[in-house]
Amino acid sequence: MTHVVIIGAGFAGLEAAKRLRHAPVRITVIDRRNHHLFQPMLYQVATAGLSPAHIAAPIRGILSKSANTEVILAQVNSIDAASRTISTDQGPISFDILILATGATHSYFGHDAWSAVAPGLKTIDDALEIRRRFLLAFEAAERETDDSRRRALMTFIVIGAGPTGVETAGAIAEIARTVIRRDFRHIDTSQARVILIEGQDRVLPSGFPAHLSERARQDLASMGVEVMLNTRVTDIQGGESPHVCIGEERIHAHNIIWAAGVRGSPVAATLHVPTDSAGRVIVNPDLSIPNHPNIFVVGDLAKVINPDGTPVPGVCPAAVQMGRFVADIINTECRSTQSPKPPRPAFSYFDKGALATIGRSRAVASLPFLGSKRIPFTGFIAWALWAGVHVFFLISFRSRIMVMLEWIWAYIFFSRGARLITSGPETKKRE
């Protein structure tokens, strides 16, 4: 029986595995973590809005009803396309067909040392570390007697104004000005300074029309977020006085969050095929790699061009569609008795629009209607659409119910229940 190996249980990999559930193949899913993560809502864990369990689910549980599928917890080191072998920390694994869906990681544009001071937001560990630093900053400011140090502790810088950066900056401002304002006795948390830095000339530069980007910027400004456009970070320093450099200007801040760039997973380099500047694999129209029709690359790791020449964005709906597309090709070819196999179609992304939330009843949305025409939404309607879409895509019914209850409670009572400072380097040192 044909052995299909799927590396990565993100949106693309998991969709492919579920789609092949009844196919005449044997499936092995490999991931270095035991859970599937709903990344679009990861910022809510980082800003104390949700618990990690609300947006993650065990991979084995998700695929437990797929009799032809097994799950292996392992770290993939390299892939030998010629011998059809995968090197992992649990030993070698052979394959007949490979679906590589390991996604993307943070890109600091050649300044990897910045990662220690400005963590990115890709995993639950990242989110918990950002939450810990965020909450500890207010605790330290409550005890701080030096005005300049207190200001630095209560300054939060988010670098990158894509959806993650906009949503994170908005959530921090909202928490500081409403949720925790009455929790402290010696500081006024509403005086916290939240700065959003973007190198381009508008927030949400990809996927949104200019007028919605401007509306998002106005909403952020009305919440007290300082939006700095056409601004490049030249250096980030840690130590006793962490700060961000913008040319000659220094902004002292104890909380710096990186949301400015991504790069393809390093395992892609072991395929020895062409990649773009961000390390994404340049795939064929059928999402296979050159000279190896049995190896597919999907999700954020794939550089895909639509038949009309437009690039496919690195978003959840695109990854799901890629996983489904590749699974259908494999299913068709494994069932076919033709020789040679029938020609493969070219992948074409169906754009389902873009949404971004900024804060309570504040969001922007651009959704398709009648072909290429898009309808813009703002304010409460956009916020409700954003909430509905994100709840719908959560992996389990339990998660949908829990997230809806948390959001309803937070909306009515201006409260966030996940404000826990969990163990980290500073906490362990103190203990």
C-alpha positions, 0 to 999 in steps of 0.5 A: 500500500502506498505510504504517504508521509505528512510532515507538519500538522498545521492547517495544510497538513491536517486537512490533507490527512483528514481528506485522505482518511478513506483513501487506499493509502497508509498515512504517517503524520510527523510533528515535533509537537503533539497538538494542532494550533489555531495560530490566528488566535494565538495573540489572544493567548499572548494578551491574556484573553484565552487559555492555550487549551482554547485554541489547540487540540491533540493531533492524535485526538483529531485523527483518532477516527482515521484508521489508516493514519498513525502519528509520530512525535519527532523532529525532522532533521532532513529529507533525502528526496532521491532515496525517499527517506526522512531523517528524524530524531526518532530514526529514519522514515521512508515514504512513497509520497511526501507532503511537506507542511512545516510552515514558517518561522520568525524572520529577523532579517539577519538580526537573529540576536534580536529574538531574545529581546523581541520574541515572535508569535508562532507557538504556544511557548511564544505566546506564554512567554509574551504574556508572562513578560507583559503581565510582569511589566505591570507588576514591576511598575507597581513597585518601581519608584524611578519615573523613567524606569516605570515609563519603560516598564509600561511601554510596549512596542510591536514591530510589524503592522500586519494582522498579528501586529495590529491585533496584538497592539490593539489588545494590549491597549485595550487591556491596559485602559479598561481590563486591569485599570482598577487592579493596581494602587500605585500606577495608572495602567491607562497611561501605558504607551503602546507603539506599533512600528511599520516599515511600509506606508500603512497598517495591514499593507497586504490583503486590505484596500487602502481605505480599510488600512486607514480605518484600522489606523484611526481605530488604533489611534483612538485607542491610544496606540502610537502608529509609526509608519515608514519607520525602520528599526535599526537595532534592538538592545536588551540588558538593564535598559532594553530599547529599540533604535530608529535611526538615532532615536532610542525608545526604551521599552521592557516589552518588545514584540516581533511581528515583522517577518517570516521565513520558511522552515529550515527543513526546506533547504534539505530538498535542494530545490529553488526557494524565494528570498524568504526561504519558501519553496518555489513549487510547480502548478500542482504544488509538487517540487521540480523533478519529484512529482511524489513530493508536495510542499503546501501551506506557508512553506510554499511559494505559489503563483495562481494561474492568473499570475497573482501570488497566493497569500500565506493565510489559513484558508490558502493552507487548507485549500492546498492540503485539500488539493494535494490530497485529492490528487493523491487519492485520484492517482492511487485509485486510477488504473490508467497508465500513465496517470491522468494529468494533474490540474493546477492549484488555484486559490479561492480568495475568501477575503481578509479580516482583522480585529483591532479591539472591542467592536472594532475590526475591518473586513474585506470579503468577496462578493460576485467574483472579484468584487469585494465588500468592505465592513468596519466597526461592530459588523466587521468585528462580529464577522471576524469572531464568527469566522474564527470560531467556525474554524476552531478544530473542536466543538468544545473549543468553539463553545469555550471561546464564545463564552470567554468572549461574551464574558469579556465583552459584557464585563470588560474582563480577561480570565487568563491573566496568569504569570506562568513559569519562565526564566525570571520566575524560576530565578525568583523561586 
